[in-house]
């Protein structure tokens, strides 16, 4: 029952994660990664100049509607940083995902700006430090107030110029959704930018009118024309990236389900063997019961009842084990939801049904015994 409940818990969590909206449109988006080299790796202004030229070439391609770049792949774990919101009553030291992006990032992902504005070309290294925050962050720190113009300290004080819809930028297996703070890539601090480039690739995001996979070769050539020495790799659509983020979780779910089914089959075979042996050992008792007037149906119910009693005890112990194991599963596999009574009841019902099926044939054998023949043999 513990394995069945664990498998049901992980499967339900996987289905919930797969259906959870990400907050933007991953369809028709091509991704291409690069690892910045030389001074660009440490200087956001130099990286921004390179990206401006590369993205300008990409936007000239037919069928391209938007092109942007960001530090870290959407739907994959990025860099997290602590922040403060002066003038609020927030306690502790909250953490948000830090996302340096180019101006067309929100257009490329079709991530709505619900208040304020998106970034523009004037939000460069010489401009005032600005940021765009996710809607869930704005609701938490400035409830019933306009967040535009507020200040947030995210490495350095920045003025909020826009609010983007809440979006899942972290991987599906990384637990709960995290706040997002977007900053112009050109305004990133050199230290944080170098650290992020050491951990995560720089990602080009290109939205197309048709199938993005068909534009892969032309997009790669356009970016390479800006600097042939800059390496490019991992050409995928964003939908493929989304599928890969679920692959590990899907594998774990499949393995746990397979072990649960194996345990269920072994348990059913065990019950069948035990009950068949018990019927053989109790032939005399069954014969006496039938000679004294016990009906064949009652004999069948007796054998089935004994099998289900054993299964019920096992289900109870397994349910207790599942309650204890659920906390371990949630710790080991981020994204697994809380255990609820329906899952435990469903697992117990499956176990009881399998036990009843396994005990049915031995019960039928007991019911068909000839009492005279059973007593004569004894």
SULWO-V241102 format. One record per pair of residues at least 24 apart in sequence whose ideal C-beta (glycine too) atoms are under 7 Angstrom apart, sorted by the first residue. I is the first residue (numbers start at 1). J is the second residue. Records with the same first field share a line. If there is no record, write none. Layout:
# SULWO-V241102
I->J ; J
This chain:
# SULWO-V241102
1->314 ; 315 ; 318 ; 319 ; 322 ; 347 ; 348 ; 351
2->318 ; 321 ; 322 ; 325
3->259 ; 260 ; 263
4->260 ; 264 ; 347 ; 350 ; 351
5->319 ; 322 ; 343 ; 344 ; 347
6->256 ; 322 ; 325 ; 329
7->256 ; 257 ; 260
8->343 ; 346 ; 347
9->326 ; 329 ; 336 ; 339 ; 343
10->252 ; 253 ; 256 ; 329 ; 333 ; 336
11->253 ; 257
12->337 ; 343
13->335 ; 336 ; 337
14->249 ; 250 ; 253
16->337
17->172 ; 246 ; 249 ; 335
18->246
22->75 ; 167 ; 168
23->111 ; 165 ; 166 ; 167 ; 168
24->109 ; 110 ; 111 ; 167
25->109 ; 110
26->238 ; 239 ; 242
27->239
28->207 ; 208 ; 212
29->108 ; 109 ; 205 ; 206 ; 207 ; 212 ; 237 ; 238
30->206 ; 208 ; 212 ; 215 ; 216 ; 219 ; 237
31->73 ; 203 ; 204 ; 205 ; 236 ; 237 ; 238 ; 241
32->204 ; 219 ; 220 ; 223 ; 232 ; 235
33->201 ; 202 ; 203 ; 233 ; 234
34->201 ; 202 ; 230 ; 231 ; 232
35->201 ; 231
36->197 ; 202
37->230
41->194 ; 197
42->190 ; 193 ; 194
43->190
44->185 ; 186 ; 188 ; 190 ; 193
45->125 ; 186
47->185
48->185 ; 186
50->226 ; 227
51->102 ; 185
53->226
54->223 ; 226
55->102
57->222 ; 225 ; 226
58->206 ; 219 ; 222 ; 223
61->215 ; 218 ; 219 ; 222
63->208 ; 209 ; 210 ; 215
64->206 ; 208 ; 215
65->207 ; 208 ; 209
66->104 ; 107 ; 108 ; 207
67->104 ; 108 ; 206
68->101 ; 102 ; 104 ; 105 ; 108 ; 205
69->102 ; 185 ; 202 ; 203 ; 204 ; 205
70->99 ; 100 ; 101 ; 105 ; 203 ; 205
71->99 ; 100 ; 185 ; 196 ; 197 ; 200 ; 202
72->99 ; 200 ; 203
73->203 ; 241
74->109 ; 169 ; 238
75->168 ; 169 ; 171 ; 241 ; 242 ; 245
76->171 ; 241 ; 245
77->170 ; 171 ; 174
78->169 ; 200
79->196 ; 199 ; 200
80->178
81->154 ; 155
83->152 ; 153 ; 154 ; 181
84->153
85->141 ; 152
86->151 ; 153
88->141 ; 142
90->141
95->178
96->137 ; 178 ; 179 ; 180 ; 181
97->169 ; 170 ; 178 ; 180
98->154 ; 181
99->169 ; 180 ; 181 ; 182
100->183 ; 185 ; 188 ; 193
101->182 ; 185
102->185
105->205
106->164
108->205 ; 206 ; 207
109->205
111->164 ; 165 ; 167
112->164 ; 165
113->162 ; 163 ; 164
114->163 ; 164 ; 165
115->147 ; 148 ; 162 ; 163
116->148 ; 161 ; 162 ; 163
117->161 ; 162
118->162
119->184
123->184 ; 187
124->184 ; 186
125->186 ; 187
128->159
129->156 ; 157 ; 158 ; 159 ; 187
130->158 ; 159 ; 161 ; 184
131->158 ; 160 ; 181 ; 182 ; 183
132->161 ; 162 ; 163 ; 164 ; 182
133->160 ; 163 ; 181
134->164 ; 166 ; 167 ; 179 ; 180
135->163 ; 164 ; 165 ; 166
136->166 ; 179
137->179
138->163
152->181
154->181
155->189 ; 192
156->189
158->183
171->245
172->245 ; 246 ; 249 ; 335
173->248 ; 249 ; 334 ; 335
174->334
175->334 ; 335
212->237
213->237
249->335
252->333
264->354
267->354
268->354 ; 355 ; 357 ; 358
271->307 ; 311 ; 355 ; 358 ; 359
272->358 ; 359 ; 361 ; 362
275->303 ; 307 ; 359 ; 362
276->362
279->303 ; 362 ; 365 ; 366
283->369 ; 374 ; 377 ; 378
284->374 ; 375 ; 378
286->366 ; 369 ; 374
287->369 ; 371 ; 374 ; 375
290->369 ; 371
291->371 ; 375
296->367
299->366 ; 367
300->363 ; 364 ; 366 ; 367
303->359 ; 362 ; 363 ; 366
304->356 ; 359 ; 363
307->355 ; 359
308->352 ; 355 ; 356
311->351 ; 352 ; 355
312->352
315->348 ; 351 ; 352
319->344 ; 348
